[in-house]
């Protein structure tokens, strides 16, 4: 396999990134009964690409976009020992390229951007019932922290 290259997302990548967003949503539907049944969007990808507080990256192999992810600057709660942190999201690897280190390479590049912003912490959300995603994040150093619970009424 040819090597994985990471670069900043461009507006010309939007069609592929919108497809990736739908891939994320479809993968998460079985874990989240609160998602609407019709087509939804999680992100304003065009706005994120232009935003200085968000670093949107894509992974390419032979000029084909095979993965994505972002780091977004977030303000920490006032009781924490840091002012801000980076929240990671939009993590997606095309099915044909999973298991080849694409996600890890994107996260490593996002970590480098976060270091340039002097962040001391990265956070992300993952569904409790998604062990393959949890394993992938643990593999690159993330540790479980909180469990978000819900009760439907």
Chimera marker file (.cmm) of the C-alpha trace (Angstrom):
<marker_set name="trace">
<marker id="1" x="0.000" y="0.000" z="0.000" r="1" g="1" b="0" radius="0.5"/>
<marker id="2" x="1.198" y="3.480" z="-0.763" r="1" g="1" b="0" radius="0.5"/>
<marker id="3" x="1.866" y="5.837" z="2.097" r="1" g="1" b="0" radius="0.5"/>
<marker id="4" x="-0.714" y="7.897" z="3.918" r="1" g="1" b="0" radius="0.5"/>
<marker id="5" x="-0.385" y="11.666" z="3.566" r="1" g="1" b="0" radius="0.5"/>
<marker id="6" x="-2.093" y="14.149" z="5.864" r="1" g="1" b="0" radius="0.5"/>
<marker id="7" x="-3.060" y="17.639" z="4.757" r="1" g="1" b="0" radius="0.5"/>
<marker id="8" x="-5.428" y="20.435" z="5.660" r="1" g="1" b="0" radius="0.5"/>
<marker id="9" x="-8.904" y="20.020" z="4.222" r="1" g="1" b="0" radius="0.5"/>
<marker id="10" x="-9.845" y="22.279" z="1.321" r="1" g="1" b="0" radius="0.5"/>
<marker id="11" x="-13.224" y="23.562" z="0.218" r="1" g="1" b="0" radius="0.5"/>
<marker id="12" x="-12.728" y="21.462" z="-2.917" r="1" g="1" b="0" radius="0.5"/>
<marker id="13" x="-12.864" y="18.374" z="-0.625" r="1" g="1" b="0" radius="0.5"/>
<marker id="14" x="-16.379" y="19.243" z="0.542" r="1" g="1" b="0" radius="0.5"/>
<marker id="15" x="-18.283" y="16.620" z="-1.500" r="1" g="1" b="0" radius="0.5"/>
<marker id="16" x="-16.158" y="13.795" z="-0.093" r="1" g="1" b="0" radius="0.5"/>
<marker id="17" x="-16.278" y="15.219" z="3.427" r="1" g="1" b="0" radius="0.5"/>
<marker id="18" x="-20.071" y="15.429" z="3.320" r="1" g="1" b="0" radius="0.5"/>
<marker id="19" x="-20.114" y="11.742" z="2.330" r="1" g="1" b="0" radius="0.5"/>
<marker id="20" x="-17.812" y="10.961" z="5.266" r="1" g="1" b="0" radius="0.5"/>
<marker id="21" x="-20.155" y="12.850" z="7.598" r="1" g="1" b="0" radius="0.5"/>
<marker id="22" x="-23.066" y="10.669" z="6.460" r="1" g="1" b="0" radius="0.5"/>
<marker id="23" x="-20.864" y="7.602" z="6.977" r="1" g="1" b="0" radius="0.5"/>
<marker id="24" x="-20.225" y="8.662" z="10.570" r="1" g="1" b="0" radius="0.5"/>
<marker id="25" x="-23.919" y="9.270" z="11.184" r="1" g="1" b="0" radius="0.5"/>
<marker id="26" x="-24.942" y="5.904" z="9.743" r="1" g="1" b="0" radius="0.5"/>
<marker id="27" x="-22.279" y="4.137" z="11.811" r="1" g="1" b="0" radius="0.5"/>
<marker id="28" x="-23.530" y="5.869" z="14.968" r="1" g="1" b="0" radius="0.5"/>
<marker id="29" x="-27.280" y="5.374" z="14.439" r="1" g="1" b="0" radius="0.5"/>
<marker id="30" x="-27.303" y="1.906" z="16.062" r="1" g="1" b="0" radius="0.5"/>
<marker id="31" x="-25.731" y="3.422" z="19.205" r="1" g="1" b="0" radius="0.5"/>
<marker id="32" x="-27.980" y="6.473" z="19.496" r="1" g="1" b="0" radius="0.5"/>
<marker id="33" x="-31.773" y="6.106" z="19.429" r="1" g="1" b="0" radius="0.5"/>
<marker id="34" x="-32.135" y="9.880" z="19.822" r="1" g="1" b="0" radius="0.5"/>
<marker id="35" x="-30.902" y="10.630" z="16.292" r="1" g="1" b="0" radius="0.5"/>
<marker id="36" x="-33.609" y="11.698" z="13.849" r="1" g="1" b="0" radius="0.5"/>
<marker id="37" x="-34.489" y="9.114" z="11.194" r="1" g="1" b="0" radius="0.5"/>
<marker id="38" x="-34.188" y="11.498" z="8.238" r="1" g="1" b="0" radius="0.5"/>
<marker id="39" x="-30.937" y="12.808" z="6.789" r="1" g="1" b="0" radius="0.5"/>
<marker id="40" x="-29.142" y="14.943" z="9.350" r="1" g="1" b="0" radius="0.5"/>
<marker id="41" x="-25.851" y="16.809" z="9.614" r="1" g="1" b="0" radius="0.5"/>
<marker id="42" x="-23.521" y="16.980" z="12.582" r="1" g="1" b="0" radius="0.5"/>
<marker id="43" x="-21.184" y="19.625" z="11.200" r="1" g="1" b="0" radius="0.5"/>
<marker id="44" x="-20.962" y="22.785" z="9.141" r="1" g="1" b="0" radius="0.5"/>
<marker id="45" x="-17.880" y="21.476" z="7.363" r="1" g="1" b="0" radius="0.5"/>
<marker id="46" x="-17.457" y="24.475" z="5.085" r="1" g="1" b="0" radius="0.5"/>
<marker id="47" x="-17.421" y="26.804" z="8.102" r="1" g="1" b="0" radius="0.5"/>
<marker id="48" x="-15.062" y="24.496" z="10.004" r="1" g="1" b="0" radius="0.5"/>
<marker id="49" x="-12.522" y="24.486" z="7.161" r="1" g="1" b="0" radius="0.5"/>
<marker id="50" x="-12.406" y="28.289" z="7.258" r="1" g="1" b="0" radius="0.5"/>
<marker id="51" x="-12.410" y="28.657" z="11.058" r="1" g="1" b="0" radius="0.5"/>
<marker id="52" x="-9.082" y="29.527" z="12.717" r="1" g="1" b="0" radius="0.5"/>
<marker id="53" x="-10.115" y="27.661" z="15.892" r="1" g="1" b="0" radius="0.5"/>
<marker id="54" x="-10.638" y="24.388" z="14.005" r="1" g="1" b="0" radius="0.5"/>
<marker id="55" x="-8.009" y="22.296" z="12.236" r="1" g="1" b="0" radius="0.5"/>
<marker id="56" x="-9.708" y="19.990" z="9.716" r="1" g="1" b="0" radius="0.5"/>
<marker id="57" x="-7.405" y="17.371" z="8.208" r="1" g="1" b="0" radius="0.5"/>
<marker id="58" x="-7.783" y="14.715" z="5.550" r="1" g="1" b="0" radius="0.5"/>
<marker id="59" x="-5.743" y="11.603" z="4.925" r="1" g="1" b="0" radius="0.5"/>
<marker id="60" x="-4.943" y="10.741" z="1.328" r="1" g="1" b="0" radius="0.5"/>
<marker id="61" x="-3.498" y="7.725" z="-0.397" r="1" g="1" b="0" radius="0.5"/>
<marker id="62" x="-2.582" y="8.227" z="-4.062" r="1" g="1" b="0" radius="0.5"/>
<marker id="63" x="-4.460" y="11.565" z="-3.961" r="1" g="1" b="0" radius="0.5"/>
<marker id="64" x="-7.673" y="9.811" z="-2.846" r="1" g="1" b="0" radius="0.5"/>
<marker id="65" x="-9.201" y="11.133" z="0.382" r="1" g="1" b="0" radius="0.5"/>
<marker id="66" x="-9.521" y="8.136" z="2.692" r="1" g="1" b="0" radius="0.5"/>
<marker id="67" x="-10.018" y="9.717" z="6.127" r="1" g="1" b="0" radius="0.5"/>
<marker id="68" x="-10.797" y="12.854" z="8.070" r="1" g="1" b="0" radius="0.5"/>
<marker id="69" x="-10.684" y="14.416" z="11.510" r="1" g="1" b="0" radius="0.5"/>
<marker id="70" x="-10.661" y="17.758" z="13.256" r="1" g="1" b="0" radius="0.5"/>
<marker id="71" x="-9.388" y="19.411" z="16.406" r="1" g="1" b="0" radius="0.5"/>
<marker id="72" x="-11.469" y="22.283" z="17.763" r="1" g="1" b="0" radius="0.5"/>
<marker id="73" x="-10.457" y="24.726" z="20.476" r="1" g="1" b="0" radius="0.5"/>
<marker id="74" x="-12.825" y="24.524" z="23.444" r="1" g="1" b="0" radius="0.5"/>
<marker id="75" x="-12.908" y="26.544" z="26.654" r="1" g="1" b="0" radius="0.5"/>
<marker id="76" x="-12.436" y="24.385" z="29.722" r="1" g="1" b="0" radius="0.5"/>
<marker id="77" x="-14.775" y="24.539" z="32.699" r="1" g="1" b="0" radius="0.5"/>
<marker id="78" x="-13.584" y="27.186" z="35.163" r="1" g="1" b="0" radius="0.5"/>
<marker id="79" x="-12.883" y="24.588" z="37.850" r="1" g="1" b="0" radius="0.5"/>
<marker id="80" x="-10.345" y="22.678" z="35.711" r="1" g="1" b="0" radius="0.5"/>
<marker id="81" x="-6.616" y="23.265" z="35.899" r="1" g="1" b="0" radius="0.5"/>
<marker id="82" x="-6.338" y="24.349" z="32.253" r="1" g="1" b="0" radius="0.5"/>
<marker id="83" x="-7.962" y="27.208" z="30.349" r="1" g="1" b="0" radius="0.5"/>
<marker id="84" x="-8.759" y="25.398" z="27.123" r="1" g="1" b="0" radius="0.5"/>
<marker id="85" x="-8.346" y="22.074" z="25.403" r="1" g="1" b="0" radius="0.5"/>
<marker id="86" x="-8.776" y="20.506" z="21.983" r="1" g="1" b="0" radius="0.5"/>
<marker id="87" x="-11.848" y="18.471" z="21.157" r="1" g="1" b="0" radius="0.5"/>
<marker id="88" x="-11.379" y="15.876" z="18.415" r="1" g="1" b="0" radius="0.5"/>
<marker id="89" x="-14.204" y="14.900" z="16.092" r="1" g="1" b="0" radius="0.5"/>
<marker id="90" x="-15.201" y="14.047" z="12.524" r="1" g="1" b="0" radius="0.5"/>
<marker id="91" x="-12.973" y="10.980" z="12.790" r="1" g="1" b="0" radius="0.5"/>
<marker id="92" x="-13.712" y="8.814" z="9.769" r="1" g="1" b="0" radius="0.5"/>
<marker id="93" x="-11.812" y="6.285" z="7.689" r="1" g="1" b="0" radius="0.5"/>
<marker id="94" x="-13.274" y="4.959" z="4.446" r="1" g="1" b="0" radius="0.5"/>
<marker id="95" x="-14.180" y="1.263" z="4.841" r="1" g="1" b="0" radius="0.5"/>
<marker id="96" x="-11.646" y="0.162" z="2.204" r="1" g="1" b="0" radius="0.5"/>
<marker id="97" x="-8.786" y="1.666" z="4.239" r="1" g="1" b="0" radius="0.5"/>
<marker id="98" x="-9.659" y="0.706" z="7.815" r="1" g="1" b="0" radius="0.5"/>
<marker id="99" x="-7.048" y="-1.146" z="9.827" r="1" g="1" b="0" radius="0.5"/>
<marker id="100" x="-4.184" y="0.501" z="7.941" r="1" g="1" b="0" radius="0.5"/>
<marker id="101" x="-3.324" y="3.228" z="10.457" r="1" g="1" b="0" radius="0.5"/>
<marker id="102" x="-5.224" y="6.087" z="8.805" r="1" g="1" b="0" radius="0.5"/>
<marker id="103" x="-7.007" y="7.166" z="11.999" r="1" g="1" b="0" radius="0.5"/>
<marker id="104" x="-3.785" y="7.006" z="14.029" r="1" g="1" b="0" radius="0.5"/>
<marker id="105" x="-1.956" y="9.148" z="11.483" r="1" g="1" b="0" radius="0.5"/>
<marker id="106" x="-4.725" y="11.769" z="11.493" r="1" g="1" b="0" radius="0.5"/>
<marker id="107" x="-4.731" y="11.862" z="15.303" r="1" g="1" b="0" radius="0.5"/>
<marker id="108" x="-0.952" y="12.222" z="15.402" r="1" g="1" b="0" radius="0.5"/>
<marker id="109" x="-1.137" y="15.198" z="13.024" r="1" g="1" b="0" radius="0.5"/>
<marker id="110" x="-3.950" y="16.746" z="15.069" r="1" g="1" b="0" radius="0.5"/>
<marker id="111" x="-1.866" y="16.263" z="18.220" r="1" g="1" b="0" radius="0.5"/>
<marker id="112" x="0.988" y="18.151" z="16.562" r="1" g="1" b="0" radius="0.5"/>
<marker id="113" x="-1.338" y="21.068" z="15.714" r="1" g="1" b="0" radius="0.5"/>
<marker id="114" x="-2.620" y="21.022" z="19.292" r="1" g="1" b="0" radius="0.5"/>
<marker id="115" x="0.917" y="21.179" z="20.649" r="1" g="1" b="0" radius="0.5"/>
<marker id="116" x="1.517" y="24.336" z="18.597" r="1" g="1" b="0" radius="0.5"/>
<marker id="117" x="-1.553" y="25.806" z="20.348" r="1" g="1" b="0" radius="0.5"/>
<marker id="118" x="-0.072" y="24.873" z="23.769" r="1" g="1" b="0" radius="0.5"/>
<marker id="119" x="-2.944" y="22.557" z="24.705" r="1" g="1" b="0" radius="0.5"/>
<marker id="120" x="-2.382" y="20.197" z="27.591" r="1" g="1" b="0" radius="0.5"/>
<marker id="121" x="-5.369" y="17.959" z="26.906" r="1" g="1" b="0" radius="0.5"/>
<marker id="122" x="-7.325" y="16.355" z="24.066" r="1" g="1" b="0" radius="0.5"/>
<marker id="123" x="-10.864" y="15.078" z="24.467" r="1" g="1" b="0" radius="0.5"/>
<marker id="124" x="-13.325" y="13.214" z="22.283" r="1" g="1" b="0" radius="0.5"/>
<marker id="125" x="-16.629" y="11.412" z="22.594" r="1" g="1" b="0" radius="0.5"/>
<marker id="126" x="-17.220" y="7.794" z="21.689" r="1" g="1" b="0" radius="0.5"/>
<marker id="127" x="-20.275" y="5.620" z="22.219" r="1" g="1" b="0" radius="0.5"/>
<marker id="128" x="-19.921" y="3.211" z="25.130" r="1" g="1" b="0" radius="0.5"/>
<marker id="129" x="-21.313" y="0.341" z="23.033" r="1" g="1" b="0" radius="0.5"/>
<marker id="130" x="-18.751" y="0.857" z="20.231" r="1" g="1" b="0" radius="0.5"/>
<marker id="131" x="-15.806" y="-1.272" z="21.379" r="1" g="1" b="0" radius="0.5"/>
<marker id="132" x="-13.921" y="-1.081" z="18.072" r="1" g="1" b="0" radius="0.5"/>
<marker id="133" x="-13.848" y="2.739" z="18.228" r="1" g="1" b="0" radius="0.5"/>
<marker id="134" x="-12.873" y="2.665" z="21.905" r="1" g="1" b="0" radius="0.5"/>
<marker id="135" x="-10.050" y="0.248" z="21.124" r="1" g="1" b="0" radius="0.5"/>
<marker id="136" x="-8.806" y="2.456" z="18.268" r="1" g="1" b="0" radius="0.5"/>
<marker id="137" x="-8.675" y="5.517" z="20.536" r="1" g="1" b="0" radius="0.5"/>
<marker id="138" x="-7.047" y="3.594" z="23.389" r="1" g="1" b="0" radius="0.5"/>
<marker id="139" x="-4.443" y="2.339" z="20.927" r="1" g="1" b="0" radius="0.5"/>
<marker id="140" x="-3.295" y="5.935" z="20.307" r="1" g="1" b="0" radius="0.5"/>
<marker id="141" x="-3.242" y="6.789" z="24.018" r="1" g="1" b="0" radius="0.5"/>
<marker id="142" x="-6.737" y="7.943" z="24.998" r="1" g="1" b="0" radius="0.5"/>
<marker id="143" x="-8.126" y="6.726" z="28.311" r="1" g="1" b="0" radius="0.5"/>
<marker id="144" x="-11.732" y="6.436" z="29.441" r="1" g="1" b="0" radius="0.5"/>
<marker id="145" x="-12.720" y="9.378" z="31.600" r="1" g="1" b="0" radius="0.5"/>
<marker id="146" x="-16.476" y="9.947" z="32.073" r="1" g="1" b="0" radius="0.5"/>
<marker id="147" x="-19.584" y="8.114" z="31.063" r="1" g="1" b="0" radius="0.5"/>
<marker id="148" x="-22.442" y="10.297" z="29.814" r="1" g="1" b="0" radius="0.5"/>
<marker id="149" x="-25.723" y="8.742" z="30.874" r="1" g="1" b="0" radius="0.5"/>
<marker id="150" x="-29.287" y="9.393" z="29.714" r="1" g="1" b="0" radius="0.5"/>
<marker id="151" x="-32.794" y="8.381" z="30.671" r="1" g="1" b="0" radius="0.5"/>
<marker id="152" x="-35.647" y="8.691" z="28.218" r="1" g="1" b="0" radius="0.5"/>
<marker id="153" x="-38.940" y="9.846" z="29.685" r="1" g="1" b="0" radius="0.5"/>
<link id1="1" id2="2" r="1" g="1" b="0" radius="0.2"/>
<link id1="2" id2="3" r="1" g="1" b="0" radius="0.2"/>
<link id1="3" id2="4" r="1" g="1" b="0" radius="0.2"/>
<link id1="4" id2="5" r="1" g="1" b="0" radius="0.2"/>
<link id1="5" id2="6" r="1" g="1" b="0" radius="0.2"/>
<link id1="6" id2="7" r="1" g="1" b="0" radius="0.2"/>
<link id1="7" id2="8" r="1" g="1" b="0" radius="0.2"/>
<link id1="8" id2="9" r="1" g="1" b="0" radius="0.2"/>
<link id1="9" id2="10" r="1" g="1" b="0" radius="0.2"/>
<link id1="10" id2="11" r="1" g="1" b="0" radius="0.2"/>
<link id1="11" id2="12" r="1" g="1" b="0" radius="0.2"/>
<link id1="12" id2="13" r="1" g="1" b="0" radius="0.2"/>
<link id1="13" id2="14" r="1" g="1" b="0" radius="0.2"/>
<link id1="14" id2="15" r="1" g="1" b="0" radius="0.2"/>
<link id1="15" id2="16" r="1" g="1" b="0" radius="0.2"/>
<link id1="16" id2="17" r="1" g="1" b="0" radius="0.2"/>
<link id1="17" id2="18" r="1" g="1" b="0" radius="0.2"/>
<link id1="18" id2="19" r="1" g="1" b="0" radius="0.2"/>
<link id1="19" id2="20" r="1" g="1" b="0" radius="0.2"/>
<link id1="20" id2="21" r="1" g="1" b="0" radius="0.2"/>
<link id1="21" id2="22" r="1" g="1" b="0" radius="0.2"/>
<link id1="22" id2="23" r="1" g="1" b="0" radius="0.2"/>
<link id1="23" id2="24" r="1" g="1" b="0" radius="0.2"/>
<link id1="24" id2="25" r="1" g="1" b="0" radius="0.2"/>
<link id1="25" id2="26" r="1" g="1" b="0" radius="0.2"/>
<link id1="26" id2="27" r="1" g="1" b="0" radius="0.2"/>
<link id1="27" id2="28" r="1" g="1" b="0" radius="0.2"/>
<link id1="28" id2="29" r="1" g="1" b="0" radius="0.2"/>
<link id1="29" id2="30" r="1" g="1" b="0" radius="0.2"/>
<link id1="30" id2="31" r="1" g="1" b="0" radius="0.2"/>
<link id1="31" id2="32" r="1" g="1" b="0" radius="0.2"/>
<link id1="32" id2="33" r="1" g="1" b="0" radius="0.2"/>
<link id1="33" id2="34" r="1" g="1" b="0" radius="0.2"/>
<link id1="34" id2="35" r="1" g="1" b="0" radius="0.2"/>
<link id1="35" id2="36" r="1" g="1" b="0" radius="0.2"/>
<link id1="36" id2="37" r="1" g="1" b="0" radius="0.2"/>
<link id1="37" id2="38" r="1" g="1" b="0" radius="0.2"/>
<link id1="38" id2="39" r="1" g="1" b="0" radius="0.2"/>
<link id1="39" id2="40" r="1" g="1" b="0" radius="0.2"/>
<link id1="40" id2="41" r="1" g="1" b="0" radius="0.2"/>
<link id1="41" id2="42" r="1" g="1" b="0" radius="0.2"/>
<link id1="42" id2="43" r="1" g="1" b="0" radius="0.2"/>
<link id1="43" id2="44" r="1" g="1" b="0" radius="0.2"/>
<link id1="44" id2="45" r="1" g="1" b="0" radius="0.2"/>
<link id1="45" id2="46" r="1" g="1" b="0" radius="0.2"/>
<link id1="46" id2="47" r="1" g="1" b="0" radius="0.2"/>
<link id1="47" id2="48" r="1" g="1" b="0" radius="0.2"/>
<link id1="48" id2="49" r="1" g="1" b="0" radius="0.2"/>
<link id1="49" id2="50" r="1" g="1" b="0" radius="0.2"/>
<link id1="50" id2="51" r="1" g="1" b="0" radius="0.2"/>
<link id1="51" id2="52" r="1" g="1" b="0" radius="0.2"/>
<link id1="52" id2="53" r="1" g="1" b="0" radius="0.2"/>
<link id1="53" id2="54" r="1" g="1" b="0" radius="0.2"/>
<link id1="54" id2="55" r="1" g="1" b="0" radius="0.2"/>
<link id1="55" id2="56" r="1" g="1" b="0" radius="0.2"/>
<link id1="56" id2="57" r="1" g="1" b="0" radius="0.2"/>
<link id1="57" id2="58" r="1" g="1" b="0" radius="0.2"/>
<link id1="58" id2="59" r="1" g="1" b="0" radius="0.2"/>
<link id1="59" id2="60" r="1" g="1" b="0" radius="0.2"/>
<link id1="60" id2="61" r="1" g="1" b="0" radius="0.2"/>
<link id1="61" id2="62" r="1" g="1" b="0" radius="0.2"/>
<link id1="62" id2="63" r="1" g="1" b="0" radius="0.2"/>
<link id1="63" id2="64" r="1" g="1" b="0" radius="0.2"/>
<link id1="64" id2="65" r="1" g="1" b="0" radius="0.2"/>
<link id1="65" id2="66" r="1" g="1" b="0" radius="0.2"/>
<link id1="66" id2="67" r="1" g="1" b="0" radius="0.2"/>
<link id1="67" id2="68" r="1" g="1" b="0" radius="0.2"/>
<link id1="68" id2="69" r="1" g="1" b="0" radius="0.2"/>
<link id1="69" id2="70" r="1" g="1" b="0" radius="0.2"/>
<link id1="70" id2="71" r="1" g="1" b="0" radius="0.2"/>
<link id1="71" id2="72" r="1" g="1" b="0" radius="0.2"/>
<link id1="72" id2="73" r="1" g="1" b="0" radius="0.2"/>
<link id1="73" id2="74" r="1" g="1" b="0" radius="0.2"/>
<link id1="74" id2="75" r="1" g="1" b="0" radius="0.2"/>
<link id1="75" id2="76" r="1" g="1" b="0" radius="0.2"/>
<link id1="76" id2="77" r="1" g="1" b="0" radius="0.2"/>
<link id1="77" id2="78" r="1" g="1" b="0" radius="0.2"/>
<link id1="78" id2="79" r="1" g="1" b="0" radius="0.2"/>
<link id1="79" id2="80" r="1" g="1" b="0" radius="0.2"/>
<link id1="80" id2="81" r="1" g="1" b="0" radius="0.2"/>
<link id1="81" id2="82" r="1" g="1" b="0" radius="0.2"/>
<link id1="82" id2="83" r="1" g="1" b="0" radius="0.2"/>
<link id1="83" id2="84" r="1" g="1" b="0" radius="0.2"/>
<link id1="84" id2="85" r="1" g="1" b="0" radius="0.2"/>
<link id1="85" id2="86" r="1" g="1" b="0" radius="0.2"/>
<link id1="86" id2="87" r="1" g="1" b="0" radius="0.2"/>
<link id1="87" id2="88" r="1" g="1" b="0" radius="0.2"/>
<link id1="88" id2="89" r="1" g="1" b="0" radius="0.2"/>
<link id1="89" id2="90" r="1" g="1" b="0" radius="0.2"/>
<link id1="90" id2="91" r="1" g="1" b="0" radius="0.2"/>
<link id1="91" id2="92" r="1" g="1" b="0" radius="0.2"/>
<link id1="92" id2="93" r="1" g="1" b="0" radius="0.2"/>
<link id1="93" id2="94" r="1" g="1" b="0" radius="0.2"/>
<link id1="94" id2="95" r="1" g="1" b="0" radius="0.2"/>
<link id1="95" id2="96" r="1" g="1" b="0" radius="0.2"/>
<link id1="96" id2="97" r="1" g="1" b="0" radius="0.2"/>
<link id1="97" id2="98" r="1" g="1" b="0" radius="0.2"/>
<link id1="98" id2="99" r="1" g="1" b="0" radius="0.2"/>
<link id1="99" id2="100" r="1" g="1" b="0" radius="0.2"/>
<link id1="100" id2="101" r="1" g="1" b="0" radius="0.2"/>
<link id1="101" id2="102" r="1" g="1" b="0" radius="0.2"/>
<link id1="102" id2="103" r="1" g="1" b="0" radius="0.2"/>
<link id1="103" id2="104" r="1" g="1" b="0" radius="0.2"/>
<link id1="104" id2="105" r="1" g="1" b="0" radius="0.2"/>
<link id1="105" id2="106" r="1" g="1" b="0" radius="0.2"/>
<link id1="106" id2="107" r="1" g="1" b="0" radius="0.2"/>
<link id1="107" id2="108" r="1" g="1" b="0" radius="0.2"/>
<link id1="108" id2="109" r="1" g="1" b="0" radius="0.2"/>
<link id1="109" id2="110" r="1" g="1" b="0" radius="0.2"/>
<link id1="110" id2="111" r="1" g="1" b="0" radius="0.2"/>
<link id1="111" id2="112" r="1" g="1" b="0" radius="0.2"/>
<link id1="112" id2="113" r="1" g="1" b="0" radius="0.2"/>
<link id1="113" id2="114" r="1" g="1" b="0" radius="0.2"/>
<link id1="114" id2="115" r="1" g="1" b="0" radius="0.2"/>
<link id1="115" id2="116" r="1" g="1" b="0" radius="0.2"/>
<link id1="116" id2="117" r="1" g="1" b="0" radius="0.2"/>
<link id1="117" id2="118" r="1" g="1" b="0" radius="0.2"/>
<link id1="118" id2="119" r="1" g="1" b="0" radius="0.2"/>
<link id1="119" id2="120" r="1" g="1" b="0" radius="0.2"/>
<link id1="120" id2="121" r="1" g="1" b="0" radius="0.2"/>
<link id1="121" id2="122" r="1" g="1" b="0" radius="0.2"/>
<link id1="122" id2="123" r="1" g="1" b="0" radius="0.2"/>
<link id1="123" id2="124" r="1" g="1" b="0" radius="0.2"/>
<link id1="124" id2="125" r="1" g="1" b="0" radius="0.2"/>
<link id1="125" id2="126" r="1" g="1" b="0" radius="0.2"/>
<link id1="126" id2="127" r="1" g="1" b="0" radius="0.2"/>
<link id1="127" id2="128" r="1" g="1" b="0" radius="0.2"/>
<link id1="128" id2="129" r="1" g="1" b="0" radius="0.2"/>
<link id1="129" id2="130" r="1" g="1" b="0" radius="0.2"/>
<link id1="130" id2="131" r="1" g="1" b="0" radius="0.2"/>
<link id1="131" id2="132" r="1" g="1" b="0" radius="0.2"/>
<link id1="132" id2="133" r="1" g="1" b="0" radius="0.2"/>
<link id1="133" id2="134" r="1" g="1" b="0" radius="0.2"/>
<link id1="134" id2="135" r="1" g="1" b="0" radius="0.2"/>
<link id1="135" id2="136" r="1" g="1" b="0" radius="0.2"/>
<link id1="136" id2="137" r="1" g="1" b="0" radius="0.2"/>
<link id1="137" id2="138" r="1" g="1" b="0" radius="0.2"/>
<link id1="138" id2="139" r="1" g="1" b="0" radius="0.2"/>
<link id1="139" id2="140" r="1" g="1" b="0" radius="0.2"/>
<link id1="140" id2="141" r="1" g="1" b="0" radius="0.2"/>
<link id1="141" id2="142" r="1" g="1" b="0" radius="0.2"/>
<link id1="142" id2="143" r="1" g="1" b="0" radius="0.2"/>
<link id1="143" id2="144" r="1" g="1" b="0" radius="0.2"/>
<link id1="144" id2="145" r="1" g="1" b="0" radius="0.2"/>
<link id1="145" id2="146" r="1" g="1" b="0" radius="0.2"/>
<link id1="146" id2="147" r="1" g="1" b="0" radius="0.2"/>
<link id1="147" id2="148" r="1" g="1" b="0" radius="0.2"/>
<link id1="148" id2="149" r="1" g="1" b="0" radius="0.2"/>
<link id1="149" id2="150" r="1" g="1" b="0" radius="0.2"/>
<link id1="150" id2="151" r="1" g="1" b="0" radius="0.2"/>
<link id1="151" id2="152" r="1" g="1" b="0" radius="0.2"/>
<link id1="152" id2="153" r="1" g="1" b="0" radius="0.2"/>
</marker_set>
